Amino acid sequence: MSTPLSDRMARYLRADVQGMHGYAVQPSAGLVKVDTMENPFRLSPELRRQLGERLAEVALNRYPAERGNVLRQALARHAQMPDGCDIMLGNGSDELISLLTLAADVPGNVVLAPLPGFVMYEIAARHQGLKFVGVPTTADFELDGPAMLAAIREHQPAIIYLAYPNNPTANLWDDGIIDAIIEAASGLVVMDEAYQPFASRDSLERLKRHEHVLLMRTMSKFGLAGVRIGYMMGRAALIREIDKLRPPFNVSVLNCEAALFALEHVDEYARQAETIRAERAKLFDALAALPGVQPFPSEANMILVRVPDAKQLFAGMKARGVLVKNVSGLHPLLANCLRITIGTPEENPQTLAALRGALEELSQ
Ligand SMILES: *Cc1c(COP(=O)(O)O)cnc(C)c1O
């Protein structure tokens, strides 16, 4: 523990910020790391060598310039961005969420999302001093249509976030309910498709049809979590306004070049995603066969499981060298739930063995 902030300095900082907790990253050294939905695969040594050569040529003495636009165009092509839309880049989609919230920081504005959901929507709203309304899902993690529509009528949210697939529940929402929400919303609806590489459906058609829909994606779960590239597409006039708040050099020249390199090898990443989807099906069946373990259907690179005692089993798995995320404290609907990221074909049996061992220990 460090010493507390002195009164002298505390006076000049926001009291609400001083009352907040920072985002904690779990230490993972030496463990099978299946806690944060990273793509477990690295590029081949040959591709890494080529990437190294590319990065060595980048002019690190210059501020980021035209390459950012080259990357925007490459991502727009990759995502098949519709005509009339534009795309902006963030230092991860976390930054885009912050910038969008900043753009919507009008007194009285409300941010709304289903819960359990991705924590950054609420954190960004709080940072901006905006009210956040969380609408509980059903017990099996489907959108509660009537509750969502009632909350939209009551709060008239400026921004609604729908993570599709959702995190940490990994499911895709019912499309009829999504469309009813989009019809009912007068403010913005952000379809957050961080897990699009692993999902069977997306929201490109919704982006085409509605001027108040934004489509947010990221290269993180795709395979570049360390590189920090998020992107957001929407009507050009809307993106232009939000982009005014972006720090001008938010995406480094190295991030940009690494992302361009990845898009030139998109087949390699598609193969990785295919392996992850196949591994997901195997892991799901194996989890379902364990006594007292209930996995929930997944369209992402993670599986949410309900277990007999999440706290004990988290510790038991960690003692066996496997780091998952215990999400049971995040929301009452997640009671006794762990979130397991899909690892490599070598890691997933280790994850299973650790859970099996921890379960056996629990029943002794
Ligand atoms: C991981 C995640 C993101 C954030 O990704 P970045 O690494 O900041 O690009 C956004 N939305 C959801 C739902 C996520 O799970």
The ligand as an SDF file (V2000), in Angstrom:
LIG
                    3D

 15 15  0  0  0  0  0  0  0  0999 V2000
  -12.7590   -7.2050  -25.2940 C   0  0  0  0  0  0  0  0  0  0  0  0
  -13.9420   -6.3840  -25.6200 C   0  0  0  0  0  0  0  0  0  0  0  0
  -13.8300   -5.0880  -26.1340 C   0  0  0  0  0  0  0  0  0  0  0  0
  -12.5620   -4.2840  -26.0610 C   0  0  0  0  0  0  0  0  0  0  0  0
  -11.6030   -4.5640  -26.8390 O   0  0  0  0  0  0  0  0  0  0  0  0
  -10.3140   -3.6880  -27.0960 P   0  0  0  0  0  0  0  0  0  0  0  0
   -9.2180   -4.6140  -26.7480 O   0  0  0  0  0  0  0  0  0  0  0  0
  -10.3210   -2.4490  -26.2400 O   0  0  0  0  0  0  0  0  0  0  0  0
  -10.4140   -3.3630  -28.5240 O   0  0  0  0  0  0  0  0  0  0  0  0
  -14.9620   -4.4150  -26.5090 C   0  0  0  0  0  0  0  0  0  0  0  0
  -16.1660   -4.9630  -26.3460 N   0  0  0  0  0  0  0  0  0  0  0  0
  -16.3370   -6.1830  -25.8300 C   0  0  0  0  0  0  0  0  0  0  0  0
  -17.6930   -6.7280  -25.6860 C   0  0  0  0  0  0  0  0  0  0  0  0
  -15.2260   -6.9250  -25.4390 C   0  0  0  0  0  0  0  0  0  0  0  0
  -15.4060   -8.1190  -24.8690 O   0  0  0  0  0  0  0  0  0  0  0  0
  1  2  1  0
  2  3  1  0
  2 14  2  0
  3  4  1  0
  3 10  2  0
  4  5  1  0
  5  6  1  0
  6  7  2  0
  6  8  1  0
  6  9  1  0
 10 11  1  0
 11 12  2  0
 12 13  1  0
 12 14  1  0
 14 15  1  0
M  END
$$$$
